[in-house]
């Protein structure tokens, strides 16, 4: 059995490592705008999106999604379509 180079192993690990998308509060978007963008981004129901939106509003930020890095990048991109501020953490 041949071993994989270290660089290849690190790349595979990075892609599969759980990451999280953090959404930050702003004074620009309405609750409804954020709710509907969350529904679109994380494919959740209205009530979950509403709860996350209020968490962002009350605490200044919230983890709105966690999972594989590739999906986190997708979620973040969808949220940023309407210029919401996000960050991805590992």
PDB file of N, CA, C and O in Angstrom, chain B, residues numbered from 101:
ATOM      1  N   UNK B 101       0.837  -1.188   0.000  1.00  0.00           N
ATOM      2  CA  UNK B 101       0.000   0.000   0.000  1.00  0.00           C
ATOM      3  C   UNK B 101       0.878   1.247   0.000  1.00  0.00           C
ATOM      4  O   UNK B 101       1.789   1.379   0.818  1.00  0.00           O
ATOM      5  N   UNK B 102       0.595   2.151  -0.919  1.00  0.00           N
ATOM      6  CA  UNK B 102       1.384   3.362  -1.057  1.00  0.00           C
ATOM      7  C   UNK B 102       0.749   4.468  -0.226  1.00  0.00           C
ATOM      8  O   UNK B 102      -0.466   4.661  -0.273  1.00  0.00           O
ATOM      9  N   UNK B 103       1.569   5.199   0.540  1.00  0.00           N
ATOM     10  CA  UNK B 103       1.065   6.287   1.367  1.00  0.00           C
ATOM     11  C   UNK B 103       0.853   7.542   0.533  1.00  0.00           C
ATOM     12  O   UNK B 103       1.578   7.788  -0.432  1.00  0.00           O
ATOM     13  N   UNK B 104      -0.143   8.331   0.912  1.00  0.00           N
ATOM     14  CA  UNK B 104      -0.413   9.587   0.217  1.00  0.00           C
ATOM     15  C   UNK B 104       0.548  10.654   0.727  1.00  0.00           C
ATOM     16  O   UNK B 104       0.918  10.650   1.901  1.00  0.00           O
ATOM     17  N   UNK B 105       0.956  11.573  -0.159  1.00  0.00           N
ATOM     18  CA  UNK B 105       1.802  12.680   0.301  1.00  0.00           C
ATOM     19  C   UNK B 105       1.061  13.510   1.351  1.00  0.00           C
ATOM     20  O   UNK B 105      -0.166  13.603   1.319  1.00  0.00           O
ATOM     21  N   UNK B 106       1.795  14.102   2.264  1.00  0.00           N
ATOM     22  CA  UNK B 106       1.223  14.886   3.349  1.00  0.00           C
ATOM     23  C   UNK B 106       0.340  16.013   2.826  1.00  0.00           C
ATOM     24  O   UNK B 106      -0.717  16.277   3.398  1.00  0.00           O
ATOM     25  N   UNK B 107       0.756  16.685   1.747  1.00  0.00           N
ATOM     26  CA  UNK B 107      -0.031  17.786   1.196  1.00  0.00           C
ATOM     27  C   UNK B 107      -1.424  17.304   0.782  1.00  0.00           C
ATOM     28  O   UNK B 107      -2.416  17.997   1.009  1.00  0.00           O
ATOM     29  N   UNK B 108      -1.495  16.130   0.183  1.00  0.00           N
ATOM     30  CA  UNK B 108      -2.772  15.589  -0.271  1.00  0.00           C
ATOM     31  C   UNK B 108      -3.664  15.247   0.927  1.00  0.00           C
ATOM     32  O   UNK B 108      -4.871  15.484   0.890  1.00  0.00           O
ATOM     33  N   UNK B 109      -3.087  14.709   1.953  1.00  0.00           N
ATOM     34  CA  UNK B 109      -3.849  14.374   3.163  1.00  0.00           C
ATOM     35  C   UNK B 109      -4.406  15.644   3.799  1.00  0.00           C
ATOM     36  O   UNK B 109      -5.565  15.661   4.212  1.00  0.00           O
ATOM     37  N   UNK B 110      -3.604  16.709   3.888  1.00  0.00           N
ATOM     38  CA  UNK B 110      -4.060  17.966   4.471  1.00  0.00           C
ATOM     39  C   UNK B 110      -5.192  18.561   3.655  1.00  0.00           C
ATOM     40  O   UNK B 110      -6.147  19.095   4.220  1.00  0.00           O
ATOM     41  N   UNK B 111      -5.101  18.476   2.324  1.00  0.00           N
ATOM     42  CA  UNK B 111      -6.142  19.018   1.458  1.00  0.00           C
ATOM     43  C   UNK B 111      -7.459  18.281   1.684  1.00  0.00           C
ATOM     44  O   UNK B 111      -8.510  18.914   1.787  1.00  0.00           O
ATOM     45  N   UNK B 112      -7.413  16.969   1.761  1.00  0.00           N
ATOM     46  CA  UNK B 112      -8.610  16.171   2.001  1.00  0.00           C
ATOM     47  C   UNK B 112      -9.209  16.517   3.357  1.00  0.00           C
ATOM     48  O   UNK B 112     -10.426  16.657   3.474  1.00  0.00           O
ATOM     49  N   UNK B 113      -8.395  16.654   4.357  1.00  0.00           N
ATOM     50  CA  UNK B 113      -8.857  16.996   5.697  1.00  0.00           C
ATOM     51  C   UNK B 113      -9.510  18.373   5.713  1.00  0.00           C
ATOM     52  O   UNK B 113     -10.557  18.551   6.335  1.00  0.00           O
ATOM     53  N   UNK B 114      -8.902  19.355   5.034  1.00  0.00           N
ATOM     54  CA  UNK B 114      -9.448  20.703   5.013  1.00  0.00           C
ATOM     55  C   UNK B 114     -10.846  20.733   4.416  1.00  0.00           C
ATOM     56  O   UNK B 114     -11.705  21.460   4.914  1.00  0.00           O
ATOM     57  N   UNK B 115     -11.092  19.976   3.379  1.00  0.00           N
ATOM     58  CA  UNK B 115     -12.382  19.979   2.709  1.00  0.00           C
ATOM     59  C   UNK B 115     -13.441  19.330   3.595  1.00  0.00           C
ATOM     60  O   UNK B 115     -14.599  19.745   3.578  1.00  0.00           O
ATOM     61  N   UNK B 116     -13.059  18.323   4.365  1.00  0.00           N
ATOM     62  CA  UNK B 116     -14.024  17.583   5.168  1.00  0.00           C
ATOM     63  C   UNK B 116     -14.161  18.105   6.590  1.00  0.00           C
ATOM     64  O   UNK B 116     -15.069  17.689   7.310  1.00  0.00           O
ATOM     65  N   UNK B 117     -13.285  18.998   7.009  1.00  0.00           N
ATOM     66  CA  UNK B 117     -13.329  19.537   8.355  1.00  0.00           C
ATOM     67  C   UNK B 117     -14.578  20.394   8.528  1.00  0.00           C
ATOM     68  O   UNK B 117     -14.846  21.257   7.692  1.00  0.00           O
ATOM     69  N   UNK B 118     -15.344  20.177   9.591  1.00  0.00           N
ATOM     70  CA  UNK B 118     -16.526  21.012   9.809  1.00  0.00           C
ATOM     71  C   UNK B 118     -16.139  22.482   9.952  1.00  0.00           C
ATOM     72  O   UNK B 118     -15.164  22.828  10.619  1.00  0.00           O
ATOM     73  N   UNK B 119     -16.910  23.309   9.323  1.00  0.00           N
ATOM     74  CA  UNK B 119     -16.724  24.752   9.401  1.00  0.00           C
ATOM     75  C   UNK B 119     -18.063  25.360   9.783  1.00  0.00           C
ATOM     76  O   UNK B 119     -19.076  24.664   9.850  1.00  0.00           O
ATOM     77  N   UNK B 120     -18.061  26.667  10.035  1.00  0.00           N
ATOM     78  CA  UNK B 120     -19.320  27.318  10.389  1.00  0.00           C
ATOM     79  C   UNK B 120     -19.395  28.690   9.730  1.00  0.00           C
ATOM     80  O   UNK B 120     -18.386  29.364   9.526  1.00  0.00           O
ATOM     81  N   UNK B 121     -20.621  29.077   9.406  1.00  0.00           N
ATOM     82  CA  UNK B 121     -20.884  30.386   8.817  1.00  0.00           C
ATOM     83  C   UNK B 121     -21.474  31.275   9.909  1.00  0.00           C
ATOM     84  O   UNK B 121     -22.472  30.934  10.543  1.00  0.00           O
ATOM     85  N   UNK B 122     -20.842  32.402  10.108  1.00  0.00           N
ATOM     86  CA  UNK B 122     -21.318  33.379  11.083  1.00  0.00           C
ATOM     87  C   UNK B 122     -21.919  34.543  10.312  1.00  0.00           C
ATOM     88  O   UNK B 122     -21.302  35.076   9.390  1.00  0.00           O
ATOM     89  N   UNK B 123     -23.120  34.928  10.697  1.00  0.00           N
ATOM     90  CA  UNK B 123     -23.796  36.070  10.101  1.00  0.00           C
ATOM     91  C   UNK B 123     -23.777  37.208  11.113  1.00  0.00           C
ATOM     92  O   UNK B 123     -24.085  37.013  12.289  1.00  0.00           O
ATOM     93  N   UNK B 124     -23.412  38.399  10.642  1.00  0.00           N
ATOM     94  CA  UNK B 124     -23.303  39.573  11.512  1.00  0.00           C
ATOM     95  C   UNK B 124     -24.505  40.498  11.332  1.00  0.00           C
ATOM     96  O   UNK B 124     -25.072  40.602  10.245  1.00  0.00           O
ATOM     97  N   UNK B 125     -24.874  41.160  12.411  1.00  0.00           N
ATOM     98  CA  UNK B 125     -25.980  42.109  12.392  1.00  0.00           C
ATOM     99  C   UNK B 125     -25.569  43.371  11.629  1.00  0.00           C
ATOM    100  O   UNK B 125     -24.394  43.735  11.587  1.00  0.00           O
ATOM    101  N   UNK B 126     -26.553  44.019  11.034  1.00  0.00           N
ATOM    102  CA  UNK B 126     -26.328  45.330  10.427  1.00  0.00           C
ATOM    103  C   UNK B 126     -27.592  46.167  10.596  1.00  0.00           C
ATOM    104  O   UNK B 126     -28.635  45.666  11.017  1.00  0.00           O
ATOM    105  N   UNK B 127     -27.479  47.433  10.264  1.00  0.00           N
ATOM    106  CA  UNK B 127     -28.619  48.336  10.386  1.00  0.00           C
ATOM    107  C   UNK B 127     -29.224  48.657   9.023  1.00  0.00           C
ATOM    108  O   UNK B 127     -29.951  49.639   8.875  1.00  0.00           O
ATOM    109  N   UNK B 128     -28.920  47.822   8.026  1.00  0.00           N
ATOM    110  CA  UNK B 128     -29.344  48.089   6.658  1.00  0.00           C
ATOM    111  C   UNK B 128     -30.522  47.216   6.239  1.00  0.00           C
ATOM    112  O   UNK B 128     -31.484  47.707   5.648  1.00  0.00           O
ATOM    113  N   UNK B 129     -30.447  45.928   6.545  1.00  0.00           N
ATOM    114  CA  UNK B 129     -31.454  44.977   6.068  1.00  0.00           C
ATOM    115  C   UNK B 129     -32.615  44.830   7.045  1.00  0.00           C
ATOM    116  O   UNK B 129     -32.446  44.925   8.260  1.00  0.00           O
ATOM    117  N   UNK B 130     -33.799  44.597   6.480  1.00  0.00           N
ATOM    118  CA  UNK B 130     -34.966  44.349   7.320  1.00  0.00           C
ATOM    119  C   UNK B 130     -34.937  42.896   7.812  1.00  0.00           C
ATOM    120  O   UNK B 130     -34.207  42.056   7.284  1.00  0.00           O
ATOM    121  N   UNK B 131     -35.744  42.630   8.826  1.00  0.00           N
ATOM    122  CA  UNK B 131     -35.851  41.255   9.322  1.00  0.00           C
ATOM    123  C   UNK B 131     -36.307  40.326   8.206  1.00  0.00           C
ATOM    124  O   UNK B 131     -35.772  39.229   8.041  1.00  0.00           O
ATOM    125  N   UNK B 132     -37.299  40.772   7.440  1.00  0.00           N
ATOM    126  CA  UNK B 132     -37.831  39.925   6.368  1.00  0.00           C
ATOM    127  C   UNK B 132     -36.775  39.616   5.307  1.00  0.00           C
ATOM    128  O   UNK B 132     -36.704  38.490   4.816  1.00  0.00           O
ATOM    129  N   UNK B 133     -35.957  40.606   4.951  1.00  0.00           N
ATOM    130  CA  UNK B 133     -34.890  40.363   3.968  1.00  0.00           C
ATOM    131  C   UNK B 133     -33.933  39.289   4.458  1.00  0.00           C
ATOM    132  O   UNK B 133     -33.565  38.382   3.711  1.00  0.00           O
ATOM    133  N   UNK B 134     -33.537  39.397   5.708  1.00  0.00           N
ATOM    134  CA  UNK B 134     -32.591  38.429   6.275  1.00  0.00           C
ATOM    135  C   UNK B 134     -33.245  37.052   6.374  1.00  0.00           C
ATOM    136  O   UNK B 134     -32.623  36.044   6.038  1.00  0.00           O
ATOM    137  N   UNK B 135     -34.476  37.007   6.827  1.00  0.00           N
ATOM    138  CA  UNK B 135     -35.193  35.735   6.955  1.00  0.00           C
ATOM    139  C   UNK B 135     -35.254  35.019   5.609  1.00  0.00           C
ATOM    140  O   UNK B 135     -34.911  33.840   5.516  1.00  0.00           O
ATOM    141  N   UNK B 136     -35.686  35.719   4.580  1.00  0.00           N
ATOM    142  CA  UNK B 136     -35.828  35.067   3.277  1.00  0.00           C
ATOM    143  C   UNK B 136     -34.484  34.681   2.660  1.00  0.00           C
ATOM    144  O   UNK B 136     -34.398  33.696   1.927  1.00  0.00           O
ATOM    145  N   UNK B 137     -33.440  35.449   2.952  1.00  0.00           N
ATOM    146  CA  UNK B 137     -32.121  35.071   2.435  1.00  0.00           C
ATOM    147  C   UNK B 137     -31.593  33.846   3.182  1.00  0.00           C
ATOM    148  O   UNK B 137     -30.936  32.995   2.583  1.00  0.00           O
ATOM    149  N   UNK B 138     -31.870  33.748   4.469  1.00  0.00           N
ATOM    150  CA  UNK B 138     -31.490  32.551   5.226  1.00  0.00           C
ATOM    151  C   UNK B 138     -32.225  31.318   4.705  1.00  0.00           C
ATOM    152  O   UNK B 138     -31.627  30.252   4.561  1.00  0.00           O
ATOM    153  N   UNK B 139     -33.506  31.461   4.425  1.00  0.00           N
ATOM    154  CA  UNK B 139     -34.279  30.338   3.869  1.00  0.00           C
ATOM    155  C   UNK B 139     -33.622  29.862   2.573  1.00  0.00           C
ATOM    156  O   UNK B 139     -33.459  28.663   2.349  1.00  0.00           O
ATOM    157  N   UNK B 140     -33.255  30.802   1.740  1.00  0.00           N
ATOM    158  CA  UNK B 140     -32.609  30.474   0.467  1.00  0.00           C
ATOM    159  C   UNK B 140     -31.232  29.826   0.689  1.00  0.00           C
ATOM    160  O   UNK B 140     -30.882  28.858   0.014  1.00  0.00           O
ATOM    161  N   UNK B 141     -30.466  30.361   1.627  1.00  0.00           N
ATOM    162  CA  UNK B 141     -29.087  29.908   1.824  1.00  0.00           C
ATOM    163  C   UNK B 141     -28.978  28.562   2.529  1.00  0.00           C
ATOM    164  O   UNK B 141     -28.211  27.695   2.110  1.00  0.00           O
ATOM    165  N   UNK B 142     -29.750  28.390   3.604  1.00  0.00           N
ATOM    166  CA  UNK B 142     -29.579  27.160   4.401  1.00  0.00           C
ATOM    167  C   UNK B 142     -30.737  26.187   4.241  1.00  0.00           C
ATOM    168  O   UNK B 142     -30.762  25.124   4.861  1.00  0.00           O
ATOM    169  N   UNK B 143     -31.697  26.564   3.401  1.00  0.00           N
ATOM    170  CA  UNK B 143     -32.825  25.679   3.077  1.00  0.00           C
ATOM    171  C   UNK B 143     -33.588  25.246   4.331  1.00  0.00           C
ATOM    172  O   UNK B 143     -33.823  24.061   4.569  1.00  0.00           O
ATOM    173  N   UNK B 144     -33.956  26.235   5.106  1.00  0.00           N
ATOM    174  CA  UNK B 144     -34.702  25.961   6.336  1.00  0.00           C
ATOM    175  C   UNK B 144     -36.102  26.539   6.217  1.00  0.00           C
ATOM    176  O   UNK B 144     -36.430  27.208   5.238  1.00  0.00           O
ATOM    177  N   UNK B 145     -36.923  26.272   7.226  1.00  0.00           N
ATOM    178  CA  UNK B 145     -38.271  26.837   7.211  1.00  0.00           C
ATOM    179  C   UNK B 145     -38.257  28.262   7.781  1.00  0.00           C
ATOM    180  O   UNK B 145     -37.254  28.729   8.322  1.00  0.00           O
ATOM    181  N   UNK B 146     -39.387  28.921   7.640  1.00  0.00           N
ATOM    182  CA  UNK B 146     -39.515  30.314   8.051  1.00  0.00           C
ATOM    183  C   UNK B 146     -39.200  30.487   9.540  1.00  0.00           C
ATOM    184  O   UNK B 146     -38.495  31.423   9.917  1.00  0.00           O
ATOM    185  N   UNK B 147     -39.713  29.600  10.381  1.00  0.00           N
ATOM    186  CA  UNK B 147     -39.533  29.740  11.835  1.00  0.00           C
ATOM    187  C   UNK B 147     -38.062  29.647  12.247  1.00  0.00           C
ATOM    188  O   UNK B 147     -37.604  30.408  13.100  1.00  0.00           O
ATOM    189  N   UNK B 148     -37.331  28.722  11.646  1.00  0.00           N
ATOM    190  CA  UNK B 148     -35.901  28.612  11.979  1.00  0.00           C
ATOM    191  C   UNK B 148     -35.158  29.856  11.511  1.00  0.00           C
ATOM    192  O   UNK B 148     -34.322  30.389  12.242  1.00  0.00           O
ATOM    193  N   UNK B 149     -35.450  30.323  10.306  1.00  0.00           N
ATOM    194  CA  UNK B 149     -34.800  31.525   9.780  1.00  0.00           C
ATOM    195  C   UNK B 149     -35.114  32.738  10.656  1.00  0.00           C
ATOM    196  O   UNK B 149     -34.245  33.572  10.911  1.00  0.00           O
ATOM    197  N   UNK B 150     -36.355  32.827  11.109  1.00  0.00           N
ATOM    198  CA  UNK B 150     -36.763  33.930  11.977  1.00  0.00           C
ATOM    199  C   UNK B 150     -36.006  33.878  13.303  1.00  0.00           C
ATOM    200  O   UNK B 150     -35.536  34.905  13.792  1.00  0.00           O
ATOM    201  N   UNK B 151     -35.889  32.686  13.883  1.00  0.00           N
ATOM    202  CA  UNK B 151     -35.168  32.533  15.154  1.00  0.00           C
ATOM    203  C   UNK B 151     -33.694  32.923  14.987  1.00  0.00           C
ATOM    204  O   UNK B 151     -33.130  33.597  15.850  1.00  0.00           O
ATOM    205  N   UNK B 152     -33.079  32.507  13.898  1.00  0.00           N
ATOM    206  CA  UNK B 152     -31.677  32.869  13.641  1.00  0.00           C
ATOM    207  C   UNK B 152     -31.524  34.371  13.443  1.00  0.00           C
ATOM    208  O   UNK B 152     -30.560  34.972  13.915  1.00  0.00           O
ATOM    209  N   UNK B 153     -32.478  34.971  12.743  1.00  0.00           N
ATOM    210  CA  UNK B 153     -32.436  36.420  12.500  1.00  0.00           C
ATOM    211  C   UNK B 153     -32.511  37.184  13.817  1.00  0.00           C
ATOM    212  O   UNK B 153     -31.781  38.157  14.013  1.00  0.00           O
ATOM    213  N   UNK B 154     -33.379  36.756  14.710  1.00  0.00           N
ATOM    214  CA  UNK B 154     -33.475  37.423  16.014  1.00  0.00           C
ATOM    215  C   UNK B 154     -32.219  37.197  16.849  1.00  0.00           C
ATOM    216  O   UNK B 154     -31.811  38.080  17.604  1.00  0.00           O
ATOM    217  N   UNK B 155     -31.612  36.040  16.723  1.00  0.00           N
ATOM    218  CA  UNK B 155     -30.355  35.787  17.431  1.00  0.00           C
ATOM    219  C   UNK B 155     -29.264  36.735  16.923  1.00  0.00           C
ATOM    220  O   UNK B 155     -28.515  37.305  17.715  1.00  0.00           O
ATOM    221  N   UNK B 156     -29.180  36.898  15.618  1.00  0.00           N
ATOM    222  CA  UNK B 156     -28.213  37.843  15.028  1.00  0.00           C
ATOM    223  C   UNK B 156     -28.489  39.252  15.540  1.00  0.00           C
ATOM    224  O   UNK B 156     -27.565  39.969  15.924  1.00  0.00           O
ATOM    225  N   UNK B 157     -29.746  39.642  15.543  1.00  0.00           N
ATOM    226  CA  UNK B 157     -30.134  40.982  15.992  1.00  0.00           C
ATOM    227  C   UNK B 157     -29.790  41.205  17.465  1.00  0.00           C
ATOM    228  O   UNK B 157     -29.241  42.247  17.823  1.00  0.00           O
ATOM    229  N   UNK B 158     -30.108  40.245  18.307  1.00  0.00           N
ATOM    230  CA  UNK B 158     -29.924  40.404  19.752  1.00  0.00           C
ATOM    231  C   UNK B 158     -28.474  40.287  20.211  1.00  0.00           C
ATOM    232  O   UNK B 158     -28.079  40.946  21.173  1.00  0.00           O
ATOM    233  N   UNK B 159     -27.678  39.461  19.538  1.00  0.00           N
ATOM    234  CA  UNK B 159     -26.306  39.208  19.985  1.00  0.00           C
ATOM    235  C   UNK B 159     -25.241  39.786  19.055  1.00  0.00           C
ATOM    236  O   UNK B 159     -24.048  39.697  19.345  1.00  0.00           O
ATOM    237  N   UNK B 160     -25.665  40.375  17.947  1.00  0.00           N
ATOM    238  CA  UNK B 160     -24.707  40.978  17.030  1.00  0.00           C
ATOM    239  C   UNK B 160     -24.164  40.017  15.986  1.00  0.00           C
ATOM    240  O   UNK B 160     -23.612  40.438  14.969  1.00  0.00           O
ATOM    241  N   UNK B 161     -24.321  38.729  16.241  1.00  0.00           N
ATOM    242  CA  UNK B 161     -23.886  37.705  15.287  1.00  0.00           C
ATOM    243  C   UNK B 161     -24.447  36.365  15.732  1.00  0.00           C
ATOM    244  O   UNK B 161     -24.873  36.199  16.875  1.00  0.00           O
ATOM    245  N   UNK B 162     -24.439  35.407  14.801  1.00  0.00           N
ATOM    246  CA  UNK B 162     -24.897  34.056  15.136  1.00  0.00           C
ATOM    247  C   UNK B 162     -24.312  33.083  14.131  1.00  0.00           C
ATOM    248  O   UNK B 162     -24.054  33.428  12.978  1.00  0.00           O
ATOM    249  N   UNK B 163     -24.108  31.855  14.597  1.00  0.00           N
ATOM    250  CA  UNK B 163     -23.727  30.774  13.691  1.00  0.00           C
ATOM    251  C   UNK B 163     -25.016  30.325  13.020  1.00  0.00           C
ATOM    252  O   UNK B 163     -25.929  29.828  13.680  1.00  0.00           O
ATOM    253  N   UNK B 164     -25.087  30.502  11.701  1.00  0.00           N
ATOM    254  CA  UNK B 164     -26.312  30.173  10.987  1.00  0.00           C
ATOM    255  C   UNK B 164     -26.210  28.858  10.227  1.00  0.00           C
ATOM    256  O   UNK B 164     -27.218  28.319   9.770  1.00  0.00           O
ATOM    257  N   UNK B 165     -24.991  28.342  10.093  1.00  0.00           N
ATOM    258  CA  UNK B 165     -24.811  27.055   9.421  1.00  0.00           C
ATOM    259  C   UNK B 165     -23.472  26.471   9.839  1.00  0.00           C
ATOM    260  O   UNK B 165     -22.497  27.198  10.028  1.00  0.00           O
ATOM    261  N   UNK B 166     -23.431  25.147   9.983  1.00  0.00           N
ATOM    262  CA  UNK B 166     -22.155  24.460  10.184  1.00  0.00           C
ATOM    263  C   UNK B 166     -22.181  23.169   9.378  1.00  0.00           C
ATOM    264  O   UNK B 166     -23.207  22.498   9.271  1.00  0.00           O
ATOM    265  N   UNK B 167     -21.034  22.846   8.822  1.00  0.00           N
ATOM    266  CA  UNK B 167     -20.927  21.663   7.985  1.00  0.00           C
ATOM    267  C   UNK B 167     -19.637  21.689   7.195  1.00  0.00           C
ATOM    268  O   UNK B 167     -18.671  22.345   7.584  1.00  0.00           O
ATOM    269  N   UNK B 168     -19.624  20.972   6.082  1.00  0.00           N
ATOM    270  CA  UNK B 168     -18.426  20.905   5.253  1.00  0.00           C
ATOM    271  C   UNK B 168     -18.097  22.279   4.686  1.00  0.00           C
ATOM    272  O   UNK B 168     -18.986  23.084   4.409  1.00  0.00           O
ATOM    273  N   UNK B 169     -16.804  22.528   4.521  1.00  0.00           N
ATOM    274  CA  UNK B 169     -16.332  23.826   4.062  1.00  0.00           C
ATOM    275  C   UNK B 169     -16.970  24.239   2.734  1.00  0.00           C
ATOM    276  O   UNK B 169     -17.378  25.391   2.581  1.00  0.00           O
ATOM    277  N   UNK B 170     -17.060  23.334   1.795  1.00  0.00           N
ATOM    278  CA  UNK B 170     -17.619  23.674   0.477  1.00  0.00           C
ATOM    279  C   UNK B 170     -19.049  24.193   0.609  1.00  0.00           C
ATOM    280  O   UNK B 170     -19.415  25.163  -0.054  1.00  0.00           O
ATOM    281  N   UNK B 171     -19.849  23.568   1.446  1.00  0.00           N
ATOM    282  CA  UNK B 171     -21.234  24.014   1.649  1.00  0.00           C
ATOM    283  C   UNK B 171     -21.260  25.344   2.400  1.00  0.00           C
ATOM    284  O   UNK B 171     -22.109  26.192   2.125  1.00  0.00           O
ATOM    285  N   UNK B 172     -20.340  25.532   3.344  1.00  0.00           N
ATOM    286  CA  UNK B 172     -20.256  26.806   4.068  1.00  0.00           C
ATOM    287  C   UNK B 172     -19.942  27.953   3.109  1.00  0.00           C
ATOM    288  O   UNK B 172     -20.497  29.044   3.240  1.00  0.00           O
ATOM    289  N   UNK B 173     -19.068  27.710   2.164  1.00  0.00           N
ATOM    290  CA  UNK B 173     -18.738  28.734   1.171  1.00  0.00           C
ATOM    291  C   UNK B 173     -19.976  29.071   0.347  1.00  0.00           C
ATOM    292  O   UNK B 173     -20.233  30.238   0.051  1.00  0.00           O
ATOM    293  N   UNK B 174     -20.732  28.056  -0.016  1.00  0.00           N
ATOM    294  CA  UNK B 174     -21.965  28.266  -0.784  1.00  0.00           C
ATOM    295  C   UNK B 174     -22.981  29.076   0.023  1.00  0.00           C
ATOM    296  O   UNK B 174     -23.570  30.025  -0.494  1.00  0.00           O
ATOM    297  N   UNK B 175     -23.184  28.707   1.273  1.00  0.00           N
ATOM    298  CA  UNK B 175     -24.129  29.414   2.143  1.00  0.00           C
ATOM    299  C   UNK B 175     -23.703  30.873   2.302  1.00  0.00           C
ATOM    300  O   UNK B 175     -24.525  31.782   2.178  1.00  0.00           O
ATOM    301  N   UNK B 176     -22.440  31.088   2.571  1.00  0.00           N
ATOM    302  CA  UNK B 176     -21.920  32.440   2.744  1.00  0.00           C
ATOM    303  C   UNK B 176     -22.130  33.272   1.484  1.00  0.00           C
ATOM    304  O   UNK B 176     -22.521  34.437   1.564  1.00  0.00           O
ATOM    305  N   UNK B 177     -21.874  32.682   0.336  1.00  0.00           N
ATOM    306  CA  UNK B 177     -22.048  33.394  -0.939  1.00  0.00           C
ATOM    307  C   UNK B 177     -23.501  33.804  -1.161  1.00  0.00           C
ATOM    308  O   UNK B 177     -23.771  34.908  -1.634  1.00  0.00           O
ATOM    309  N   UNK B 178     -24.421  32.929  -0.825  1.00  0.00           N
ATOM    310  CA  UNK B 178     -25.845  33.242  -0.985  1.00  0.00           C
ATOM    311  C   UNK B 178     -26.251  34.379  -0.047  1.00  0.00           C
ATOM    312  O   UNK B 178     -26.980  35.283  -0.454  1.00  0.00           O
ATOM    313  N   UNK B 179     -25.794  34.340   1.180  1.00  0.00           N
ATOM    314  CA  UNK B 179     -26.103  35.414   2.124  1.00  0.00           C
ATOM    315  C   UNK B 179     -25.519  36.741   1.655  1.00  0.00           C
ATOM    316  O   UNK B 179     -26.139  37.793   1.816  1.00  0.00           O
ATOM    317  N   UNK B 180     -24.346  36.688   1.083  1.00  0.00           N
ATOM    318  CA  UNK B 180     -23.676  37.903   0.630  1.00  0.00           C
ATOM    319  C   UNK B 180     -24.266  38.458  -0.674  1.00  0.00           C
ATOM    320  O   UNK B 180     -23.901  39.558  -1.090  1.00  0.00           O
ATOM    321  N   UNK B 181     -25.169  37.717  -1.323  1.00  0.00           N
ATOM    322  CA  UNK B 181     -25.835  38.224  -2.527  1.00  0.00           C
ATOM    323  C   UNK B 181     -26.560  39.538  -2.264  1.00  0.00           C
ATOM    324  O   UNK B 181     -26.656  40.389  -3.148  1.00  0.00           O
ATOM    325  N   UNK B 182     -27.068  39.696  -1.050  1.00  0.00           N
ATOM    326  CA  UNK B 182     -27.755  40.943  -0.706  1.00  0.00           C
ATOM    327  C   UNK B 182     -26.890  41.783   0.236  1.00  0.00           C
ATOM    328  O   UNK B 182     -27.387  42.648   0.957  1.00  0.00           O
ATOM    329  N   UNK B 183     -25.607  41.511   0.213  1.00  0.00           N
ATOM    330  CA  UNK B 183     -24.601  42.264   0.966  1.00  0.00           C
ATOM    331  C   UNK B 183     -24.724  42.102   2.482  1.00  0.00           C
ATOM    332  O   UNK B 183     -24.445  43.031   3.239  1.00  0.00           O
ATOM    333  N   UNK B 184     -25.144  40.916   2.911  1.00  0.00           N
ATOM    334  CA  UNK B 184     -25.063  40.590   4.335  1.00  0.00           C
ATOM    335  C   UNK B 184     -23.601  40.284   4.641  1.00  0.00           C
ATOM    336  O   UNK B 184     -22.862  39.824   3.770  1.00  0.00           O
ATOM    337  N   UNK B 185     -23.196  40.535   5.853  1.00  0.00           N
ATOM    338  CA  UNK B 185     -21.811  40.323   6.255  1.00  0.00           C
ATOM    339  C   UNK B 185     -21.665  38.962   6.936  1.00  0.00           C
ATOM    340  O   UNK B 185     -22.336  38.675   7.927  1.00  0.00           O
ATOM    341  N   UNK B 186     -20.776  38.131   6.389  1.00  0.00           N
ATOM    342  CA  UNK B 186     -20.560  36.788   6.938  1.00  0.00           C
ATOM    343  C   UNK B 186     -19.082  36.526   7.134  1.00  0.00           C
ATOM    344  O   UNK B 186     -18.218  37.256   6.649  1.00  0.00           O
ATOM    345  N   UNK B 187     -18.832  35.461   7.859  1.00  0.00           N
ATOM    346  CA  UNK B 187     -17.463  34.988   8.075  1.00  0.00           C
ATOM    347  C   UNK B 187     -17.524  33.466   8.201  1.00  0.00           C
ATOM    348  O   UNK B 187     -18.458  32.920   8.788  1.00  0.00           O
ATOM    349  N   UNK B 188     -16.530  32.797   7.650  1.00  0.00           N
ATOM    350  CA  UNK B 188     -16.437  31.342   7.786  1.00  0.00           C
ATOM    351  C   UNK B 188     -15.295  31.045   8.744  1.00  0.00           C
ATOM    352  O   UNK B 188     -14.188  31.560   8.587  1.00  0.00           O
ATOM    353  N   UNK B 189     -15.576  30.210   9.739  1.00  0.00           N
ATOM    354  CA  UNK B 189     -14.553  29.794  10.711  1.00  0.00           C
ATOM    355  C   UNK B 189     -14.425  28.285  10.672  1.00  0.00           C
ATOM    356  O   UNK B 189     -15.383  27.570  10.379  1.00  0.00           O
ATOM    357  N   UNK B 190     -13.222  27.813  10.973  1.00  0.00           N
ATOM    358  CA  UNK B 190     -12.945  26.379  11.035  1.00  0.00           C
ATOM    359  C   UNK B 190     -12.955  25.917  12.461  1.00  0.00           C
ATOM    360  O   UNK B 190     -12.743  24.735  12.729  1.00  0.00           O
TER     361      UNK B 190
END
